[in-house]
């Protein structure tokens, strides 16, 4: 019999995704055949996964990491419903990897119960492949105003009869109130489905919270599975939620919170930034100072390179860049000799125009781009979703990555492609090579390409193997969870 266990949270961003990844690796290391599952995810950080017919589809990037932790290829059943927020038109709805349609928030809330069937079907298929399925909830079951048509938390847990462990984040404060409060407001049938709790992100001596744990047990009757401290391994794993950028304090920071490195790379954080885990490999380079420029800040004039990330609403984010002054600052940076790389939506923004004749993104059908590349993009045709292997024309090194985009980009500068595949030439470069862009996500995860970029800017690469570093962080996280949590009774809950 296949067993299953679900982690839900007292709120968003309490660490559910990483904890499920850690449990996946822990179970794998114990010799179990394990699969991750998230019924519904809302994220613009998407990954490419396998569909039943061998084609490619989209899932949340967190489920891609969790599949990696399990040692199995990512499959669309691991995240059957993915919501990708857009401007004006609400969210794209991806069902089992394929575009199902678009809907506003209110419209989706009224209709999402219709997706519970496909969600349960995906879950059952995974159960038939594994000894254990580890399930991640979305948001919080305490959002009882959304309970009626829920498919992400208790609606799924009861529908599939999966026991739940509730995660609280003590770093936010009020963790006792959040756990006990969730217990208080849930309906009896939902409350009964929660079998225990664990506390995440404790700073300092964990034993100082022993009395707090006893009080939570006294109020709720739930089993206490332990307290996890802040773990170093977590900082070396990809981030899924864009709320991470809100924690950046100074203008010039890297993920560890300090200023370091002789090479300064600036990244404007669009409102609808997508696939920003493209930059994780750069964060861990000692000679790189990665600057995430958020709203109200100016682009640093002393940057060595500006990278424009992907976007779920290219036209909306381009308009926003004009309004907040970033567009003019980037044009001046490029005009003074600065280098700019655009990835996916960022590549489209580098061109002269972006048009949307079918209103795929919203009401605006045409907007001027940055004009740094002589190319134009038309947002039409089907969505491209695929794993890609390519070669960098600049450095002649092999590249592995993926593409998820809508639109076709053409123009004179495409005659100087940034990359090449067996099937085609792709991307564009300015005549002097300082401005370039393409649709390939994962560029900087390629160790040789990343090292060449850093050297070309006058720095020195750390020589890190990015994927190996992620694997090592997953193993370390699994070991820490074995150390701090009551794992045996936790896994025994699975039924």
C-alpha positions as CSV (number, residue, x, y, z in Angstrom):
1,X,0.0,0.0,0.0
2,X,1.3,3.5,-0.9
3,X,1.5,5.9,2.0
4,X,0.9,9.7,1.9
5,X,1.5,12.6,4.2
6,X,0.7,16.3,3.7
7,X,2.4,19.4,5.0
8,X,0.2,22.4,5.3
9,X,1.2,25.8,6.8
10,X,-0.3,28.4,9.1
11,X,0.4,30.9,6.2
12,X,2.3,31.3,3.0
13,X,6.1,31.2,2.9
14,X,6.5,29.3,6.2
15,X,8.9,26.9,4.5
16,X,6.5,24.1,3.2
17,X,8.2,23.7,-0.1
18,X,11.7,23.3,1.3
19,X,10.5,21.0,4.1
20,X,8.8,18.7,1.6
21,X,12.0,18.6,-0.5
22,X,13.9,17.7,2.6
23,X,11.5,15.0,3.5
24,X,11.6,13.7,0.0
25,X,15.4,13.4,0.1
26,X,15.3,11.9,3.7
27,X,12.8,9.2,2.5
28,X,14.9,8.5,-0.6
29,X,18.0,8.1,1.6
30,X,16.1,5.6,3.7
31,X,15.5,3.5,0.6
32,X,11.9,4.5,-0.2
33,X,10.5,5.1,-3.6
34,X,9.0,8.6,-3.0
35,X,7.1,11.2,-5.1
36,X,6.2,14.9,-4.4
37,X,2.8,16.3,-5.0
38,X,1.2,19.7,-4.8
39,X,-2.5,19.9,-5.8
40,X,-2.5,23.6,-6.7
41,X,0.4,26.0,-6.9
42,X,0.5,29.7,-7.6
43,X,3.8,30.8,-8.9
44,X,5.5,32.4,-11.9
45,X,8.6,30.3,-11.2
46,X,7.7,27.4,-13.5
47,X,9.7,24.4,-14.7
48,X,9.4,22.0,-17.6
49,X,8.1,18.4,-16.8
50,X,7.2,15.3,-18.7
51,X,3.6,14.6,-19.8
52,X,2.2,11.2,-20.3
53,X,2.4,11.5,-24.1
54,X,6.1,12.4,-23.9
55,X,5.6,16.1,-24.6
56,X,6.6,18.8,-22.2
57,X,4.4,20.7,-19.8
58,X,4.7,23.2,-16.9
59,X,4.8,22.6,-13.1
60,X,5.9,24.8,-10.2
61,X,9.7,25.1,-9.8
62,X,9.3,23.8,-6.2
63,X,8.0,20.5,-7.4
64,X,10.9,20.3,-9.9
65,X,13.3,20.6,-6.9
66,X,11.2,18.1,-4.9
67,X,11.4,15.6,-7.8
68,X,15.2,16.1,-7.8
69,X,15.2,15.4,-4.1
70,X,13.4,12.1,-4.9
71,X,15.8,11.2,-7.6
72,X,13.1,11.0,-10.3
73,X,12.3,13.1,-13.4
74,X,9.7,15.8,-12.9
75,X,6.2,14.9,-14.1
76,X,3.1,17.1,-14.6
77,X,1.2,14.9,-12.2
78,X,3.4,16.3,-9.4
79,X,1.6,19.7,-9.7
80,X,-1.6,19.2,-11.7
81,X,-2.9,22.7,-11.2
82,X,-0.5,25.7,-11.6
83,X,-1.8,29.3,-11.5
84,X,0.5,31.9,-13.2
85,X,-0.6,35.4,-12.2
86,X,-0.8,38.0,-15.0
87,X,-1.8,41.6,-15.3
88,X,-5.4,42.5,-15.9
89,X,-6.5,39.1,-17.1
90,X,-6.0,37.3,-13.7
91,X,-4.0,34.1,-13.9
92,X,-3.2,31.6,-16.5
93,X,-4.5,28.2,-15.4
94,X,-2.2,25.3,-16.3
95,X,-3.8,21.8,-15.8
96,X,-1.5,18.8,-16.0
97,X,1.1,20.9,-17.7
98,X,-1.0,22.5,-20.4
99,X,-2.7,25.8,-20.7
100,X,-6.3,25.4,-19.7
101,X,-7.4,29.0,-19.8
102,X,-7.3,32.3,-17.9
103,X,-9.5,33.6,-15.1
104,X,-9.8,36.4,-12.6
105,X,-9.5,35.5,-8.9
106,X,-13.2,35.6,-8.2
107,X,-14.0,33.5,-11.3
108,X,-11.4,30.9,-10.5
109,X,-12.6,30.6,-6.8
110,X,-16.1,29.8,-8.1
111,X,-14.9,27.2,-10.6
112,X,-11.9,25.5,-9.1
113,X,-13.8,22.7,-7.4
114,X,-14.2,21.3,-10.9
115,X,-10.5,20.6,-10.9
116,X,-10.6,18.4,-7.8
117,X,-11.2,15.4,-10.0
118,X,-8.1,15.9,-12.2
119,X,-6.1,16.6,-9.0
120,X,-7.2,13.4,-7.3
121,X,-6.5,11.5,-10.6
122,X,-2.9,12.8,-10.7
123,X,-2.5,11.9,-7.0
124,X,-3.7,8.3,-7.6
125,X,-1.3,7.8,-10.5
126,X,1.6,8.9,-8.3
127,X,0.5,6.6,-5.6
128,X,0.7,3.7,-8.0
129,X,4.3,4.5,-8.7
130,X,5.7,5.0,-5.2
131,X,6.0,3.8,-1.6
132,X,5.3,7.3,-0.3
133,X,3.8,10.5,-1.6
134,X,4.7,13.7,0.2
135,X,2.1,16.4,-0.4
136,X,2.5,20.2,0.0
137,X,-0.4,22.4,0.7
138,X,-0.8,26.0,-0.6
139,X,-1.2,29.1,1.6
140,X,-3.1,28.1,4.7
141,X,-6.2,26.0,5.7
142,X,-6.9,28.9,8.1
143,X,-8.2,30.9,5.1
144,X,-11.7,29.5,5.8
145,X,-13.3,32.0,3.5
146,X,-11.9,29.9,0.7
147,X,-12.8,26.5,2.1
148,X,-16.0,25.9,0.2
149,X,-14.3,25.1,-3.1
150,X,-10.8,24.3,-1.8
151,X,-8.6,21.8,-3.7
152,X,-5.2,22.9,-2.3
153,X,-5.5,22.2,1.4
154,X,-8.3,20.5,3.4
155,X,-10.5,20.0,0.4
156,X,-7.8,17.8,-1.0
157,X,-6.7,16.2,2.3
158,X,-10.2,15.0,3.0
159,X,-11.0,14.1,-0.6
160,X,-7.9,11.9,-0.7
161,X,-7.9,10.9,3.0
162,X,-4.3,12.1,3.6
163,X,-3.2,13.0,7.1
164,X,-1.8,16.5,7.7
165,X,1.0,18.0,9.7
166,X,0.8,21.8,10.2
167,X,3.9,23.9,9.9
168,X,4.3,27.2,11.8
169,X,7.0,29.8,11.3
170,X,8.4,31.1,14.6
171,X,10.6,33.7,12.9
172,X,7.4,35.7,12.1
173,X,6.3,35.8,15.7
174,X,3.1,34.6,17.1
175,X,3.6,31.0,16.2
176,X,1.6,29.7,19.2
177,X,-1.3,31.9,18.2
178,X,-1.1,30.9,14.6
179,X,-1.1,27.2,15.3
180,X,-3.7,27.3,18.1
181,X,-5.8,29.8,16.1
182,X,-5.8,27.5,13.1
183,X,-7.1,24.7,15.3
184,X,-9.8,27.0,16.7
185,X,-11.3,28.2,13.5
186,X,-11.3,25.0,11.5
187,X,-14.4,22.9,11.1
188,X,-14.3,19.7,13.2
189,X,-13.8,17.4,10.2
190,X,-10.8,19.5,9.0
191,X,-9.3,19.8,12.5
192,X,-9.5,16.0,12.9
193,X,-7.5,15.6,9.7
194,X,-4.5,17.4,11.2
195,X,-2.5,15.0,13.3
196,X,0.4,17.1,14.5
197,X,2.5,20.2,14.1
198,X,6.2,21.3,13.7
199,X,7.8,24.6,14.2
200,X,10.2,26.0,11.6
201,X,13.0,28.7,11.6
202,X,13.9,29.0,15.3
203,X,16.8,31.2,16.0
204,X,19.0,30.4,19.0
205,X,18.7,27.6,21.6
206,X,15.7,25.4,20.5
207,X,15.2,24.2,24.1
208,X,14.0,27.7,25.0
209,X,10.7,27.0,23.2
210,X,10.0,23.7,25.1
211,X,7.3,25.3,27.2
212,X,5.7,26.9,24.1
213,X,5.5,23.4,22.5
214,X,3.8,22.0,25.5
215,X,1.2,24.9,25.4
216,X,0.4,24.2,21.8
217,X,-0.1,20.5,22.5
218,X,-2.3,21.5,25.5
219,X,-4.5,23.8,23.4
220,X,-4.8,21.5,20.3
221,X,-4.1,17.9,21.3
222,X,-1.9,17.6,18.2
223,X,1.3,15.6,18.3
224,X,4.5,17.7,18.5
225,X,7.0,16.6,15.9
226,X,9.7,19.1,16.8
227,X,11.4,22.4,16.1
228,X,13.7,23.1,13.2
229,X,16.3,25.9,13.6
230,X,17.4,28.2,10.8
231,X,19.4,25.9,8.6
232,X,22.3,26.9,6.4
233,X,21.3,24.3,3.7
234,X,18.1,26.2,3.0
235,X,20.0,29.2,1.7
236,X,21.7,27.1,-0.9
237,X,18.4,25.8,-2.4
238,X,16.4,27.6,-5.1
239,X,13.7,30.1,-4.0
240,X,10.2,29.8,-5.3
241,X,8.4,32.8,-4.0
242,X,9.0,36.3,-5.2
243,X,8.3,37.5,-1.6
244,X,12.0,36.7,-1.1
245,X,12.9,39.9,-2.8
246,X,11.0,41.8,-0.2
247,X,13.5,40.7,2.4
248,X,16.4,42.4,0.5
249,X,17.3,45.3,2.7
250,X,20.0,47.4,1.1
251,X,20.2,48.2,-2.6
252,X,23.3,46.1,-3.1
253,X,22.9,42.7,-1.5
254,X,23.4,39.1,-2.2
255,X,21.4,36.2,-0.8
256,X,23.4,36.0,2.4
257,X,22.7,39.7,3.1
258,X,26.1,41.2,2.6
259,X,28.0,43.1,0.0
260,X,30.8,41.2,-1.6
261,X,32.6,40.5,-4.8
262,X,34.3,42.7,-7.4
263,X,31.7,42.1,-10.1
264,X,28.4,43.9,-9.6
265,X,25.4,42.5,-11.5
266,X,22.1,44.4,-11.3
267,X,18.7,42.8,-11.7
268,X,15.5,44.9,-11.7
269,X,12.7,43.1,-9.9
270,X,9.6,43.5,-12.0
271,X,6.2,43.2,-10.4
272,X,5.6,40.0,-12.4
273,X,9.1,38.6,-12.5
274,X,9.2,35.0,-13.5
275,X,11.8,32.2,-13.2
276,X,14.1,34.3,-11.0
277,X,15.8,31.1,-9.9
278,X,17.9,31.7,-13.0
279,X,20.1,33.8,-10.7
280,X,20.7,31.3,-7.9
281,X,24.0,30.1,-9.4
282,X,25.3,33.6,-9.4
283,X,24.3,34.2,-5.8
284,X,26.8,31.6,-4.7
285,X,29.7,33.0,-6.6
286,X,32.2,34.7,-4.2
287,X,33.3,37.3,-6.8
288,X,29.8,38.4,-7.7
289,X,27.8,41.1,-5.9
290,X,24.2,40.5,-7.0
291,X,22.0,43.6,-6.7
292,X,18.3,43.1,-6.7
293,X,16.8,46.5,-7.5
294,X,13.3,46.8,-6.1
295,X,10.7,49.5,-6.4
296,X,11.8,52.9,-5.2
297,X,15.5,52.2,-5.9
298,X,17.6,53.3,-8.9
299,X,19.7,51.0,-11.0
300,X,23.3,51.2,-9.8
301,X,25.4,53.3,-12.1
302,X,28.6,51.3,-11.3
303,X,27.1,47.9,-12.4
304,X,29.2,45.7,-14.6
305,X,26.2,43.9,-16.1
306,X,22.4,44.3,-16.0
307,X,20.3,41.2,-16.4
308,X,16.6,41.4,-17.4
309,X,14.7,38.4,-16.0
310,X,11.7,36.6,-17.4
311,X,8.2,38.1,-16.9
312,X,4.7,36.7,-16.8
313,X,3.4,40.0,-18.3
314,X,6.1,41.4,-20.5
315,X,4.1,44.4,-21.7
316,X,2.9,45.2,-18.2
317,X,6.4,45.1,-16.8
318,X,7.8,47.1,-19.7
319,X,5.2,49.8,-19.0
320,X,6.1,49.7,-15.3
321,X,9.8,50.1,-16.1
322,X,9.1,53.2,-18.1
323,X,7.0,54.7,-15.3
324,X,9.5,54.1,-12.5
325,X,12.5,55.3,-14.5
326,X,14.3,52.0,-14.9
327,X,13.9,52.0,-18.6
328,X,15.7,55.3,-19.0
329,X,18.4,54.3,-16.6
330,X,19.0,51.1,-18.4
331,X,19.2,52.9,-21.8
332,X,21.8,55.3,-20.3
333,X,23.7,52.4,-18.8
334,X,23.9,50.7,-22.2
335,X,24.7,54.0,-24.0
336,X,27.7,54.5,-21.7
337,X,29.1,51.1,-22.6
338,X,27.3,48.8,-20.1
339,X,26.4,45.2,-20.9
340,X,22.9,43.9,-20.8
341,X,21.5,40.3,-21.0
342,X,17.8,39.6,-21.4
343,X,16.2,36.2,-20.7
344,X,12.8,35.3,-22.1
345,X,10.6,38.3,-21.3
346,X,13.7,40.3,-20.6
347,X,14.9,39.5,-24.1
348,X,11.6,40.7,-25.6
349,X,12.0,44.0,-23.6
350,X,15.4,44.6,-25.2
351,X,13.7,45.0,-28.6
352,X,12.1,48.0,-30.3
353,X,8.5,46.9,-30.0
354,X,6.3,44.2,-28.3
355,X,2.8,43.7,-29.8
356,X,-0.1,41.6,-28.4
357,X,-2.7,41.4,-31.2
358,X,-4.7,38.7,-29.5
359,X,-4.7,40.4,-26.0
360,X,-2.9,37.4,-24.5
361,X,-1.6,39.6,-21.7
362,X,-4.2,42.3,-21.4
363,X,-5.7,45.3,-23.0
364,X,-2.5,47.0,-24.2
365,X,-1.8,45.6,-27.7
366,X,1.5,47.4,-28.4
367,X,4.4,49.0,-26.5
368,X,7.8,50.3,-27.3
369,X,10.7,48.3,-25.8
370,X,14.1,49.5,-24.7
371,X,15.3,49.7,-28.2
372,X,18.7,48.2,-27.4
373,X,18.3,45.4,-29.9
374,X,16.9,45.7,-33.4
375,X,14.2,43.1,-33.0
376,X,10.4,43.0,-32.5
377,X,8.2,40.5,-30.7
378,X,4.7,39.5,-31.5
379,X,2.8,37.6,-28.7
380,X,0.9,35.1,-30.8
381,X,0.9,31.4,-31.6
382,X,1.1,28.6,-29.2
383,X,3.2,28.6,-26.0
384,X,6.7,27.1,-26.3
385,X,7.5,24.7,-23.5
386,X,10.5,22.4,-23.9
387,X,13.8,21.3,-22.5
388,X,16.6,22.7,-24.7
389,X,20.2,21.8,-25.3
390,X,22.3,24.5,-27.0
391,X,25.7,26.1,-27.5
392,X,26.8,29.6,-26.6
393,X,28.0,31.4,-29.7
394,X,29.9,33.8,-27.5
395,X,32.0,31.3,-25.6
396,X,31.4,28.1,-27.6
397,X,30.3,26.1,-24.5
398,X,27.4,23.7,-24.2
399,X,24.2,24.8,-22.5
400,X,21.3,22.9,-20.9
401,X,18.1,24.7,-20.0
402,X,14.5,25.1,-20.8
403,X,12.0,27.4,-22.6
404,X,8.6,28.6,-21.5
405,X,7.4,31.5,-23.5
406,X,4.7,33.0,-25.7
407,X,5.7,35.0,-28.8
408,X,8.0,35.2,-31.8
409,X,11.0,37.5,-32.0
410,X,12.4,38.6,-35.3
411,X,14.7,41.4,-36.7
412,X,18.1,42.2,-38.1
413,X,19.9,41.5,-34.8
414,X,18.6,37.9,-34.9
415,X,21.3,37.5,-37.6
416,X,23.8,37.5,-34.7
417,X,22.2,34.7,-32.6
418,X,23.2,34.4,-28.9
419,X,22.9,30.6,-28.9
420,X,22.5,27.7,-31.4
421,X,20.7,24.4,-31.1
422,X,20.6,21.4,-33.5
423,X,17.4,22.7,-34.9
424,X,17.9,26.5,-35.1
425,X,19.8,29.7,-34.2
426,X,18.2,31.6,-31.4
427,X,18.4,35.0,-29.7
428,X,20.1,38.2,-30.8
429,X,23.1,40.3,-30.2
430,X,23.9,43.9,-30.9
431,X,26.7,44.6,-33.4
432,X,29.3,45.2,-30.6
433,X,28.0,42.2,-28.6
434,X,27.3,44.2,-25.4
435,X,23.6,43.7,-25.6
436,X,22.2,40.1,-26.1
437,X,19.2,38.0,-25.3
438,X,17.5,34.7,-25.8
439,X,14.7,32.5,-24.6
440,X,16.8,29.9,-22.7
441,X,16.2,29.8,-19.0
442,X,19.0,28.2,-16.9
443,X,21.9,29.9,-18.6
444,X,23.8,30.6,-15.4
445,X,23.3,27.1,-14.1
446,X,25.7,26.0,-16.8
447,X,29.1,26.1,-14.9
448,X,31.3,26.8,-17.9
449,X,29.0,29.6,-19.3
450,X,28.8,31.2,-15.8
451,X,32.6,31.1,-15.4
452,X,33.1,32.7,-18.8
453,X,30.6,35.5,-18.1
454,X,32.4,36.3,-14.8
455,X,35.8,36.2,-16.4
456,X,34.6,38.4,-19.3
457,X,33.6,41.0,-16.7
458,X,37.0,40.9,-15.0
459,X,36.2,38.5,-12.2
460,X,37.1,35.0,-11.1
461,X,34.6,32.2,-10.9
462,X,34.5,30.0,-7.8
463,X,34.4,26.9,-9.9
464,X,31.3,25.6,-8.3
465,X,29.3,22.8,-9.7
466,X,25.8,24.2,-9.3
467,X,23.7,21.0,-9.5
468,X,26.1,19.2,-7.2
469,X,25.8,22.0,-4.7
470,X,22.0,21.7,-4.8
471,X,22.3,17.9,-4.3
472,X,24.6,18.4,-1.3
473,X,22.3,21.0,0.2
474,X,19.4,18.5,-0.1
475,X,21.4,15.8,1.7
476,X,22.4,18.3,4.4
477,X,18.8,19.4,4.8
478,X,17.6,15.8,5.1
479,X,20.3,15.1,7.8
480,X,19.2,18.2,9.7
481,X,15.6,17.1,9.7
482,X,16.6,13.6,10.9
483,X,18.5,15.4,13.8
484,X,15.8,17.9,14.9
485,X,12.5,16.3,14.1
486,X,10.8,13.1,15.3
487,X,10.9,11.5,11.9
488,X,9.9,8.0,12.6
489,X,6.5,8.9,14.2
490,X,6.1,11.6,11.5
491,X,6.4,9.1,8.7
492,X,4.3,6.5,10.6
493,X,1.4,9.0,10.2
494,X,1.3,8.3,6.5
495,X,-1.6,6.0,5.6
